[in-house]
């Protein structure tokens, strides 16, 4: 029988599941916040976000990713300007699939720290007081979240949960979009990106990448019958709550 008679063993197993659940949950929250706020709202202006929700998304991304919104928008817009040709910051067609899949964070940081890229591709993203006095301390949010996790889960469990989340977000989800999403998959439209319907469940809809590159300003990434965009469900709830206004038009199959 698989029943564990030792209560300490059952407790350890339960605790391990809790740690994994927290890590995956943080990763999914970060993925959806990235997709809705950084990607659809800021980079492509497909959505307009209420000021209170704007601050909420920025805090969520500060503690879960430490990303700078101006840098993220600039790198992504440059990617769209030079998709899979000279100038694309992270194209597997130019750099090789495994280099982008493994070193995606390196290529992102290299471009994000280029002041010319930020100035040229994100001039509309204001560097405000919150950026200067809070969010400019990139890793302080992640440190604060780690401390909170340690307080709730225990020291080592909190460390493991945060490290697992970081690995999943930085080395799994993001490379699957930038690497695999420009290497192989299915296509609804004629461009160099690809869709992965199963992966879209876990990447906030971002793995419907072929659809997105065909219609960058579309607020909804799914167009086919069996495609699912989890971020779109969150957007609809926020629209009903009057916290988001949809600006871009949804698309259909050609």
C-alpha positions as CSV (number, residue, x, y, z in Angstrom):
1,X,0.0,0.0,0.0
2,X,1.1,3.6,-0.7
3,X,-0.4,4.9,2.5
4,X,2.2,6.5,4.7
5,X,1.9,5.6,8.4
6,X,4.4,8.1,9.6
7,X,2.6,11.5,10.2
8,X,5.8,13.3,9.7
9,X,6.2,11.8,6.3
10,X,2.6,12.8,5.3
11,X,3.3,16.4,6.6
12,X,6.5,16.6,4.6
13,X,4.8,15.4,1.4
14,X,1.9,17.9,2.0
15,X,4.3,20.7,2.6
16,X,6.2,19.9,-0.6
17,X,2.9,20.1,-2.6
18,X,2.1,23.4,-1.0
19,X,5.6,24.8,-1.9
20,X,5.1,23.6,-5.5
21,X,1.6,25.0,-5.7
22,X,2.8,28.4,-4.4
23,X,5.7,28.5,-6.9
24,X,3.5,27.6,-9.9
25,X,0.8,30.0,-8.7
26,X,3.3,32.9,-8.5
27,X,4.6,32.0,-12.0
28,X,1.1,32.0,-13.5
29,X,0.3,35.3,-11.8
30,X,3.5,36.8,-13.2
31,X,2.8,35.4,-16.7
32,X,-0.8,36.8,-16.8
33,X,0.3,40.2,-15.4
34,X,3.1,40.4,-18.0
35,X,0.7,39.5,-20.8
36,X,-2.1,41.9,-19.8
37,X,-0.1,44.9,-18.5
38,X,3.3,44.9,-20.1
39,X,2.4,43.3,-23.4
40,X,-1.2,44.1,-24.4
41,X,-1.7,47.4,-22.5
42,X,1.7,49.1,-22.6
43,X,3.6,47.6,-25.6
44,X,0.6,47.5,-28.0
45,X,-2.0,49.8,-26.6
46,X,-4.7,47.1,-27.0
47,X,-6.0,48.0,-23.5
48,X,-6.3,51.0,-21.3
49,X,-5.8,50.3,-17.6
50,X,-7.3,52.2,-14.7
51,X,-4.7,54.1,-12.7
52,X,-5.4,52.0,-9.6
53,X,-5.0,48.7,-11.6
54,X,-1.9,50.1,-13.2
55,X,-0.2,50.5,-9.8
56,X,-1.5,47.0,-8.8
57,X,0.1,45.4,-11.9
58,X,3.3,47.2,-11.3
59,X,3.6,46.0,-7.7
60,X,2.8,42.4,-8.8
61,X,5.5,42.5,-11.4
62,X,7.9,44.2,-9.1
63,X,7.7,41.4,-6.5
64,X,7.4,38.5,-8.9
65,X,9.8,39.5,-11.7
66,X,11.7,42.7,-10.9
67,X,11.2,43.8,-14.5
68,X,11.4,47.4,-15.6
69,X,8.3,48.3,-17.7
70,X,10.1,50.7,-20.0
71,X,12.8,48.2,-20.8
72,X,10.3,45.3,-21.3
73,X,8.2,47.4,-23.7
74,X,11.3,48.7,-25.6
75,X,12.7,45.2,-26.2
76,X,9.4,43.8,-27.2
77,X,8.6,46.6,-29.7
78,X,12.1,46.2,-31.2
79,X,11.3,42.5,-31.6
80,X,8.2,43.3,-33.5
81,X,10.1,45.8,-35.7
82,X,12.7,43.3,-36.7
83,X,10.9,40.0,-36.3
84,X,13.3,37.1,-37.1
85,X,15.7,39.4,-39.1
86,X,18.7,41.4,-38.3
87,X,17.9,43.6,-35.3
88,X,15.6,41.1,-33.5
89,X,16.9,40.8,-29.9
90,X,16.1,37.2,-29.4
91,X,15.3,35.4,-32.7
92,X,16.1,31.6,-32.7
93,X,16.2,31.9,-36.5
94,X,19.2,34.1,-36.2
95,X,20.8,32.9,-33.0
96,X,19.8,29.3,-32.9
97,X,17.0,27.5,-31.1
98,X,18.9,26.3,-28.1
99,X,20.8,29.5,-27.5
100,X,17.5,31.4,-27.2
101,X,15.9,28.6,-25.3
102,X,18.7,28.5,-22.7
103,X,20.0,32.1,-22.8
104,X,16.8,34.1,-23.5
105,X,17.3,36.1,-20.3
106,X,20.8,37.1,-21.4
107,X,19.6,38.4,-24.7
108,X,16.8,40.2,-23.1
109,X,19.0,41.9,-20.5
110,X,21.6,42.8,-23.1
111,X,19.0,44.7,-25.2
112,X,17.1,46.1,-22.1
113,X,20.3,47.8,-20.9
114,X,20.9,49.5,-24.2
115,X,19.8,53.2,-23.5
116,X,19.3,53.8,-27.3
117,X,16.8,50.9,-27.5
118,X,14.8,52.2,-24.5
119,X,14.8,55.8,-25.7
120,X,13.8,54.9,-29.3
121,X,11.2,52.2,-28.6
122,X,9.6,53.3,-25.4
123,X,9.4,57.1,-25.4
124,X,5.8,57.0,-24.3
125,X,6.4,55.1,-21.1
126,X,6.8,57.7,-18.4
127,X,9.5,57.2,-15.8
128,X,7.5,58.5,-12.9
129,X,7.9,58.9,-9.1
130,X,7.0,55.2,-8.4
131,X,9.8,54.2,-10.8
132,X,12.3,56.5,-9.2
133,X,11.6,55.8,-5.5
134,X,10.3,52.2,-5.5
135,X,10.5,50.2,-8.7
136,X,14.0,51.3,-9.6
137,X,15.2,49.0,-6.8
138,X,14.6,46.0,-9.2
139,X,15.3,43.1,-6.8
140,X,14.0,44.6,-3.6
141,X,10.4,43.5,-4.5
142,X,11.6,39.9,-5.1
143,X,13.5,40.0,-1.8
144,X,10.4,41.3,0.0
145,X,8.3,38.5,-1.5
146,X,11.0,35.9,-0.5
147,X,11.0,37.1,3.1
148,X,7.2,36.8,3.1
149,X,7.3,33.3,1.7
150,X,9.9,32.3,4.3
151,X,7.7,33.7,7.1
152,X,4.6,31.8,5.9
153,X,6.2,28.6,4.6
154,X,9.3,28.3,6.7
155,X,12.8,29.5,5.7
156,X,14.0,26.7,3.3
157,X,10.5,26.2,1.9
158,X,10.2,29.9,1.1
159,X,13.6,29.9,-0.6
160,X,12.7,26.8,-2.6
161,X,9.3,28.3,-3.6
162,X,10.9,31.5,-4.8
163,X,13.7,29.8,-6.7
164,X,11.3,27.4,-8.4
165,X,9.1,30.3,-9.4
166,X,12.1,32.2,-10.8
167,X,13.3,29.2,-12.8
168,X,9.8,28.5,-14.2
169,X,9.3,32.2,-15.3
170,X,12.8,33.1,-16.5
171,X,14.1,29.8,-17.9
172,X,10.9,27.9,-18.9
173,X,7.9,30.2,-19.8
174,X,9.7,33.2,-21.4
175,X,12.0,31.0,-23.6
176,X,9.1,28.9,-24.7
177,X,7.5,32.0,-26.1
178,X,10.6,33.7,-27.6
179,X,12.3,30.4,-28.7
180,X,9.8,27.7,-29.5
181,X,7.3,30.3,-30.5
182,X,9.5,31.3,-33.4
183,X,10.8,27.9,-34.3
184,X,8.1,25.4,-34.7
185,X,4.3,24.8,-34.1
186,X,1.0,25.5,-35.9
187,X,0.0,28.6,-37.9
188,X,-3.3,30.3,-38.6
189,X,-1.6,33.3,-40.4
190,X,1.4,33.8,-42.7
191,X,4.2,35.0,-40.5
192,X,7.3,33.6,-38.8
193,X,5.7,32.9,-35.4
194,X,3.9,29.7,-34.3
195,X,1.1,28.7,-32.0
196,X,1.2,26.1,-29.2
197,X,-2.3,25.6,-28.0
198,X,-1.4,23.4,-25.0
199,X,1.3,25.8,-23.8
200,X,-0.9,28.8,-24.0
201,X,-2.8,27.5,-20.9
202,X,0.4,28.1,-18.9
203,X,1.9,31.2,-20.6
204,X,-1.1,33.5,-20.2
205,X,-2.1,32.9,-23.8
206,X,1.3,34.1,-25.1
207,X,2.0,30.8,-26.8
208,X,-0.6,31.7,-29.4
209,X,2.2,33.6,-30.9
210,X,1.4,33.3,-34.5
211,X,-2.0,34.9,-33.9
212,X,-0.4,37.7,-32.0
213,X,2.2,38.5,-34.6
214,X,-0.6,38.6,-37.3
215,X,-2.6,41.2,-35.2
216,X,-0.4,42.8,-32.6
217,X,-3.1,45.2,-31.3
218,X,-5.7,42.5,-30.8
219,X,-6.5,42.2,-27.0
220,X,-7.5,38.6,-27.4
221,X,-4.9,36.1,-28.7
222,X,-7.1,33.1,-29.3
223,X,-9.0,32.9,-32.6
224,X,-9.5,29.2,-33.3
225,X,-12.1,26.9,-31.7
226,X,-9.6,24.9,-29.6
227,X,-7.4,27.8,-28.6
228,X,-7.6,29.2,-25.1
229,X,-6.2,32.5,-23.9
230,X,-6.4,32.6,-20.0
231,X,-5.5,36.3,-19.9
232,X,-8.6,37.1,-21.9
233,X,-10.8,35.7,-19.2
234,X,-9.1,38.0,-16.6
235,X,-9.4,40.9,-19.0
236,X,-13.2,40.3,-19.4
237,X,-13.6,40.3,-15.6
238,X,-11.6,43.6,-15.3
239,X,-13.6,45.1,-18.2
240,X,-16.8,44.2,-16.3
241,X,-15.3,45.8,-13.2
242,X,-14.5,49.0,-15.3
243,X,-10.8,48.6,-14.5
244,X,-9.9,48.0,-18.2
245,X,-11.1,49.5,-21.4
246,X,-10.6,47.4,-24.6
247,X,-9.0,49.6,-27.4
248,X,-7.9,47.0,-30.0
249,X,-10.3,44.9,-32.1
250,X,-10.5,41.1,-31.7
251,X,-9.6,39.0,-34.7
252,X,-11.0,36.0,-36.6
253,X,-9.5,33.3,-38.7
254,X,-8.8,34.4,-42.3
